[in-house]
Amino acid sequence: MLACTSPTEETQSDQKDIELNKVLDNAAQKTKMTASALTKVDSFPRNISEGKTNWNLVDVKDWCSGFWPGVLWYAYEASGDEVLKEDAIRFTLPLKEIAYSPAENHDIGFMVNSSYGNAYRLTGNEEYKEVLIAAANNLATLYDPKVGTILSWPSQVENFQYNTIIDNMINLELLFWASKNGGGENLYDIAKSHAQKTMEHLVRPDSSLYHVGSFDQKTGEFLRGYTHQGYAHESMWARGQTWGIYGFSVAYRETADEEFLKTAIKLADHYIKRLPEDGIPFWDFDDPAIPNAPKDASAAAVAASGMLELSGLVKDPALKEKYYKAAESYIAKLATSEYLSGDTNQAILLHSTGHYPHNSEIDMPIIYADYYFMEALLRLKKSKD
């Protein structure tokens, strides 16, 4: 959920400001056209198959369901178009059931914060706030105090024992927010504990990340790190690294714990150091098929938004400028004809990779890429206003 921070100096020309506005305007208009073509409010865009024009749709229980209403809220925020606001409302409301159904996984944050979180931020509607607090309390039911983390995938305990994944860092924002807005103080404690345990066990000595950490549920002992969506257990899965940059930046923002900031900096520096020349990562930095491996635009979008957050948190002016310019460069590359879909299909961005080891969503538009790209565009624009 957008929480824009600003650099101390302008770093982009007026001409590029105009291009930024153009990209936002075009994205908002395309989102509006897509919404007008979707007739079922309980079906949500997820990806677009090769050679196809329209989104493949999923139901409300899919972990990606909240990103489409989130894109609509960002499009409304960018444009002020009341039609987009009404579209955002109608696609947000079905997500309410996630807050009041038994928690099946950690994705409650992705689903509800992206939809209801932006809805409440932009409207102040108290009914949305109630859903957010309920969703946070629901997510908290997956927390195990012995381990000190939220169980990410209850369905995967047989494969990974008690598991915590790096993606889960993004969902902590819902808990932090709820703890300040009428939810219990325990939500803050849960979120901070989860971030600490993730920092201790999923961050490797070289500042890359494990995707999955397994724990002994009886003792809380860390057992080992795995991958699920990366190339290998010890490889650097691109989107996982960006989840970490973003998540630890938010954890520092909410707790002022300097160790979280140091971790976000380490993860960001390692990511920047290993990027290919064009600034858009391959799906995994260690795939031996590089340079003939697929890219992941979604990771670049998450990195851009996360580094804009980080640039507003670091105190050193040189670091502030470093992360701001890095984010700006990723956005600029994504905003070219190589990555913008144009008239190709209903998406905003091309060339994302979802789950390569399972041969799923490879080199195609994926809705969360659009969501974080829109978020990054708005963060960048607000930093210049």
C-alpha positions as CSV (number, residue, x, y, z in Angstrom):
1,M,0.0,0.0,0.0
2,L,1.4,3.3,-1.1
3,A,3.3,5.3,1.5
4,C,5.3,7.8,-0.5
5,T,8.5,9.3,0.7
6,S,10.4,12.1,-1.0
7,P,14.0,12.7,-1.9
8,T,15.7,15.9,-1.0
9,E,16.5,17.0,-4.5
10,E,14.9,16.8,-8.0
11,T,16.8,14.2,-10.1
12,Q,14.8,14.2,-13.3
13,S,14.2,16.7,-16.1
14,D,10.8,18.4,-16.9
15,Q,10.7,16.4,-20.1
16,K,10.9,13.1,-18.2
17,D,8.2,14.4,-15.8
18,I,5.9,14.8,-18.8
19,E,6.7,11.3,-19.9
20,L,5.9,10.0,-16.4
21,N,2.5,11.7,-16.6
22,K,1.9,10.2,-20.0
23,V,2.7,6.7,-18.9
24,L,0.4,7.1,-15.9
25,D,-2.4,8.6,-18.0
26,N,-2.1,5.8,-20.6
27,A,-2.1,3.1,-17.9
28,A,-5.2,4.6,-16.2
29,Q,-7.1,4.8,-19.5
30,K,-6.1,1.2,-20.4
31,T,-7.2,0.0,-17.0
32,K,-10.5,1.8,-17.4
33,M,-11.1,0.1,-20.8
34,T,-10.3,-3.3,-19.3
35,A,-12.6,-2.8,-16.4
36,S,-15.5,-1.9,-18.8
37,A,-15.0,-5.3,-20.5
38,L,-15.1,-7.3,-17.3
39,T,-18.6,-8.3,-16.4
40,K,-18.1,-10.5,-13.3
41,V,-17.0,-8.7,-10.2
42,D,-15.9,-11.9,-8.5
43,S,-13.5,-12.8,-11.2
44,F,-10.1,-11.1,-11.3
45,P,-7.3,-10.7,-13.9
46,R,-4.2,-12.8,-13.2
47,N,-2.2,-13.4,-16.4
48,I,-2.5,-13.3,-20.2
49,S,-1.5,-16.4,-22.3
50,E,0.8,-16.1,-25.2
51,G,-0.9,-14.8,-28.3
52,K,-4.1,-13.8,-26.4
53,T,-5.4,-10.4,-25.7
54,N,-7.6,-10.7,-22.6
55,W,-6.7,-11.5,-19.0
56,N,-7.2,-15.1,-17.7
57,L,-9.4,-14.7,-14.6
58,V,-9.3,-16.2,-11.2
59,D,-11.7,-16.3,-8.3
60,V,-11.6,-14.4,-5.0
61,K,-9.5,-17.1,-3.2
62,D,-6.6,-16.9,-5.6
63,W,-3.6,-15.1,-4.0
64,C,-3.6,-12.5,-6.8
65,S,-7.2,-11.5,-6.5
66,G,-6.5,-8.2,-4.7
67,F,-4.1,-6.8,-7.2
68,W,-6.7,-6.0,-9.8
69,P,-8.8,-3.8,-7.5
70,G,-5.5,-2.3,-6.4
71,V,-4.6,-1.4,-9.9
72,L,-8.0,0.3,-10.3
73,W,-7.4,2.3,-7.1
74,Y,-4.1,3.5,-8.4
75,A,-5.6,4.3,-11.8
76,Y,-8.3,6.4,-10.0
77,E,-5.6,8.1,-7.8
78,A,-3.6,9.0,-10.9
79,S,-6.6,10.2,-13.0
80,G,-9.3,11.3,-10.6
81,D,-11.7,9.6,-12.9
82,E,-14.9,8.7,-10.9
83,V,-15.7,5.9,-13.3
84,L,-12.5,4.2,-12.2
85,K,-13.4,4.8,-8.6
86,E,-16.7,3.0,-9.1
87,D,-14.9,0.2,-10.9
88,A,-12.4,-0.1,-8.0
89,I,-15.2,-0.2,-5.4
90,R,-17.1,-3.0,-7.2
91,F,-14.0,-5.2,-7.6
92,T,-12.9,-4.5,-4.0
93,L,-16.1,-5.5,-2.2
94,P,-15.9,-9.3,-3.1
95,L,-12.6,-9.5,-1.2
96,K,-14.4,-8.9,2.1
97,E,-14.9,-12.6,2.5
98,I,-11.1,-13.2,2.8
99,A,-11.1,-11.2,6.1
100,Y,-13.8,-13.3,7.6
101,S,-12.9,-16.8,6.3
102,P,-10.5,-19.2,8.1
103,A,-6.9,-18.2,7.1
104,E,-5.6,-20.6,4.5
105,N,-2.2,-18.8,3.9
106,H,-0.2,-15.7,4.4
107,D,-1.6,-14.1,1.2
108,I,-4.3,-12.3,3.2
109,G,-2.1,-9.2,3.1
110,F,-1.6,-9.3,-0.6
111,M,-5.3,-9.8,-1.2
112,V,-6.8,-7.4,1.3
113,N,-4.2,-4.7,1.7
114,S,-3.9,-4.2,-2.1
115,S,-7.7,-3.8,-2.4
116,Y,-9.2,-2.6,0.9
117,G,-6.0,-0.9,2.0
118,N,-5.9,1.4,-1.0
119,A,-9.7,1.8,-0.8
120,Y,-9.5,3.1,2.8
121,R,-6.5,5.3,2.1
122,L,-8.3,7.0,-0.8
123,T,-11.8,7.3,0.6
124,G,-11.6,7.1,4.4
125,N,-14.7,4.8,4.4
126,E,-14.9,3.3,7.9
127,E,-16.4,0.1,6.5
128,Y,-13.2,-0.6,4.7
129,K,-11.2,0.0,7.9
130,E,-13.3,-2.7,9.7
131,V,-12.4,-5.2,7.0
132,L,-8.7,-4.4,7.1
133,I,-8.6,-4.9,10.9
134,A,-10.5,-8.2,10.6
135,A,-8.1,-9.3,7.9
136,A,-5.1,-8.5,10.1
137,N,-6.6,-10.4,13.0
138,N,-7.2,-13.3,10.6
139,L,-3.6,-13.3,9.3
140,A,-2.4,-13.2,12.9
141,T,-4.1,-16.6,13.5
142,L,-1.2,-18.2,11.5
143,Y,1.4,-16.9,13.9
144,D,3.2,-19.5,16.1
145,P,4.9,-17.9,19.1
146,K,7.3,-20.8,19.5
147,V,8.7,-20.3,16.0
148,G,8.1,-16.5,16.1
149,T,6.8,-16.3,12.5
150,I,3.6,-16.6,10.5
151,L,3.1,-19.9,8.9
152,S,3.1,-19.0,5.2
153,W,1.8,-22.2,3.6
154,P,-0.3,-24.5,5.9
155,S,-0.8,-26.7,2.8
156,Q,2.9,-27.2,2.4
157,V,3.8,-28.4,5.9
158,E,4.3,-31.9,4.6
159,N,6.9,-30.7,2.1
160,F,8.6,-27.9,4.0
161,Q,7.6,-28.5,7.6
162,Y,6.7,-25.3,9.4
163,N,7.5,-22.8,6.7
164,T,8.0,-19.0,6.3
165,I,8.7,-17.5,2.9
166,I,10.3,-14.2,2.0
167,D,7.1,-13.1,0.2
168,N,5.4,-12.9,3.6
169,M,7.4,-9.8,4.5
170,I,5.1,-7.8,2.3
171,N,2.1,-8.9,4.3
172,L,3.4,-7.5,7.5
173,E,2.4,-4.0,6.4
174,L,-1.3,-5.0,7.1
175,L,-0.4,-6.0,10.6
176,F,1.6,-2.8,11.3
177,W,-1.2,-0.7,9.9
178,A,-3.9,-2.4,11.9
179,S,-2.0,-2.1,15.2
180,K,-2.1,1.7,14.8
181,N,-5.7,1.9,13.6
182,G,-7.8,0.0,16.2
183,G,-6.3,-3.5,16.1
184,G,-4.5,-5.0,19.0
185,E,-0.9,-4.2,20.0
186,N,-0.2,-7.9,19.5
187,L,-0.4,-7.3,15.7
188,Y,2.7,-5.1,16.0
189,D,4.5,-7.6,18.1
190,I,3.7,-10.4,15.6
191,A,4.9,-8.4,12.6
192,K,8.1,-7.4,14.3
193,S,8.9,-10.9,15.5
194,H,8.2,-12.3,12.0
195,A,10.6,-9.7,10.5
196,Q,13.3,-10.5,13.0
197,K,13.1,-14.2,12.5
198,T,13.1,-13.8,8.7
199,M,16.1,-11.5,9.0
200,E,18.0,-14.0,11.2
201,H,17.3,-17.1,9.0
202,L,16.4,-16.3,5.4
203,V,19.1,-13.6,4.8
204,R,22.3,-15.4,3.6
205,P,25.8,-14.2,4.5
206,D,26.2,-12.8,0.9
207,S,23.0,-10.7,1.3
208,S,20.9,-12.9,-1.0
209,L,17.8,-14.6,0.3
210,Y,16.3,-18.0,0.7
211,H,12.8,-18.2,-0.7
212,V,11.6,-20.6,2.1
213,G,12.8,-21.2,5.6
214,S,11.8,-24.4,7.4
215,F,11.4,-24.6,11.2
216,D,10.8,-27.3,13.8
217,Q,7.3,-26.4,15.1
218,K,7.9,-28.2,18.4
219,T,11.1,-26.4,19.3
220,G,11.1,-23.3,17.0
221,E,14.6,-24.3,15.7
222,F,15.5,-23.2,12.1
223,L,16.1,-26.3,10.0
224,R,17.2,-25.1,6.6
225,G,16.6,-22.8,3.6
226,Y,14.9,-23.9,0.4
227,T,13.7,-22.5,-2.8
228,H,10.3,-23.2,-4.3
229,Q,10.2,-20.7,-7.2
230,G,13.9,-20.1,-7.7
231,Y,16.5,-22.1,-9.8
232,A,18.1,-23.8,-6.8
233,H,18.1,-23.8,-3.0
234,E,21.2,-21.5,-2.9
235,S,20.4,-19.4,-6.0
236,M,19.1,-15.8,-5.9
237,W,15.5,-15.7,-7.0
238,A,14.9,-12.3,-8.4
239,R,11.4,-11.5,-7.1
240,G,12.3,-12.9,-3.7
241,Q,15.2,-10.5,-3.4
242,T,12.8,-7.6,-4.2
243,W,10.2,-8.8,-1.7
244,G,12.9,-8.6,0.9
245,I,14.1,-5.1,-0.1
246,Y,10.5,-3.8,0.1
247,G,9.5,-5.7,3.2
248,F,12.4,-4.8,5.3
249,S,12.1,-1.1,4.3
250,V,8.6,-1.1,5.6
251,A,9.6,-3.0,8.7
252,Y,12.1,-0.3,9.5
253,R,9.6,2.5,8.7
254,E,7.1,1.0,11.2
255,T,9.5,0.0,14.0
256,A,12.6,2.2,13.7
257,D,14.7,-0.9,14.3
258,E,18.1,0.0,12.6
259,E,18.8,-3.7,11.9
260,F,15.8,-3.8,9.5
261,L,17.2,-0.8,7.7
262,K,20.7,-2.3,7.5
263,T,19.1,-5.4,6.1
264,A,17.1,-3.5,3.5
265,I,20.3,-1.7,2.4
266,K,22.3,-4.9,2.2
267,L,19.6,-6.6,0.1
268,A,19.3,-3.6,-2.2
269,D,23.0,-3.2,-2.7
270,H,23.4,-6.9,-3.6
271,Y,20.5,-6.7,-6.0
272,I,21.9,-3.6,-7.7
273,K,25.4,-5.2,-7.9
274,R,24.1,-8.3,-9.7
275,L,21.7,-6.7,-12.1
276,P,22.3,-7.1,-15.8
277,E,23.2,-4.0,-17.8
278,D,19.6,-3.1,-18.8
279,G,18.5,-3.0,-15.1
280,I,15.8,-5.7,-15.5
281,P,16.6,-9.0,-13.8
282,F,16.4,-12.4,-15.2
283,W,13.9,-14.5,-13.3
284,D,16.8,-16.0,-11.2
285,F,20.2,-14.4,-11.1
286,D,21.9,-17.8,-11.1
287,D,20.1,-19.5,-13.9
288,P,22.9,-21.0,-16.1
289,A,20.8,-20.3,-19.2
290,I,21.5,-16.5,-18.8
291,P,21.4,-14.6,-21.1
292,N,18.9,-16.9,-22.7
293,A,16.7,-17.0,-19.6
294,P,13.4,-15.1,-19.2
295,K,13.3,-11.7,-17.6
296,D,11.0,-10.8,-14.7
297,A,9.4,-7.3,-15.1
298,S,7.4,-7.9,-11.9
299,A,10.7,-8.1,-9.9
300,A,11.8,-4.8,-11.4
301,A,8.5,-3.2,-10.5
302,V,8.7,-4.4,-6.9
303,A,12.3,-3.3,-6.7
304,A,11.4,0.2,-8.0
305,S,8.6,0.7,-5.5
306,G,10.7,-0.8,-2.6
307,M,13.8,1.4,-3.4
308,L,11.7,4.5,-3.6
309,E,10.5,3.6,-0.1
310,L,14.1,2.9,1.0
311,S,15.4,6.2,-0.5
312,G,13.1,8.1,1.8
313,L,14.2,6.2,4.9
314,V,18.0,6.3,4.7
315,K,19.7,9.3,6.2
316,D,22.8,9.4,4.1
317,P,22.2,11.8,1.1
318,A,24.4,9.6,-1.1
319,L,22.4,6.5,-0.3
320,K,19.2,8.4,-0.7
321,E,20.2,9.5,-4.2
322,K,21.5,6.0,-5.1
323,Y,18.3,4.2,-4.4
324,Y,16.1,6.9,-5.9
325,K,18.1,7.0,-9.1
326,A,18.1,3.2,-9.2
327,A,14.3,3.0,-8.9
328,E,13.9,5.8,-11.4
329,S,16.0,3.9,-13.9
330,Y,14.0,0.7,-13.5
331,I,10.8,2.6,-14.1
332,A,12.2,4.3,-17.1
333,K,13.2,0.9,-18.6
334,L,9.8,-0.6,-17.9
335,A,8.2,2.4,-19.5
336,T,9.7,1.7,-22.9
337,S,8.1,-0.2,-25.8
338,E,10.1,-3.2,-24.9
339,Y,8.1,-3.7,-21.7
340,L,4.8,-1.7,-22.1
341,S,2.2,-3.9,-23.8
342,G,0.7,-1.0,-25.8
343,D,-2.1,-2.5,-28.0
344,T,-0.8,-6.0,-27.6
345,N,-3.2,-7.0,-24.8
346,Q,-5.1,-5.7,-21.8
347,A,-2.1,-5.7,-19.5
348,I,0.2,-2.7,-18.8
349,L,3.5,-4.7,-18.7
350,L,4.9,-7.6,-20.6
351,H,7.7,-10.1,-19.7
352,S,7.1,-11.3,-16.1
353,T,7.9,-14.7,-14.8
354,G,5.8,-16.4,-12.1
355,H,6.9,-19.9,-11.3
356,Y,9.6,-21.1,-13.7
357,P,10.3,-24.5,-12.0
358,H,6.7,-25.4,-12.5
359,N,6.6,-24.1,-16.0
360,S,3.9,-21.6,-14.9
361,E,3.5,-18.0,-16.1
362,I,6.8,-17.7,-18.0
363,D,7.5,-14.5,-19.9
364,M,3.9,-13.2,-19.8
365,P,1.9,-10.4,-18.3
366,I,1.0,-11.0,-14.6
367,I,-1.3,-8.7,-12.6
368,Y,1.1,-8.0,-9.7
369,A,3.6,-6.6,-12.2
370,D,1.0,-4.0,-13.2
371,Y,0.2,-3.3,-9.5
372,Y,3.7,-2.6,-8.4
373,F,4.5,-0.7,-11.5
374,M,1.5,1.6,-10.9
375,E,2.6,2.0,-7.3
376,A,6.1,2.9,-8.3
377,L,4.9,5.4,-10.9
378,L,2.7,7.1,-8.3
379,R,5.5,7.2,-5.8
380,L,7.8,8.7,-8.3
381,K,5.3,11.3,-9.3
382,K,4.5,12.3,-5.7
383,S,8.2,12.7,-5.0
384,K,8.3,15.4,-7.7
385,D,5.1,17.3,-6.8
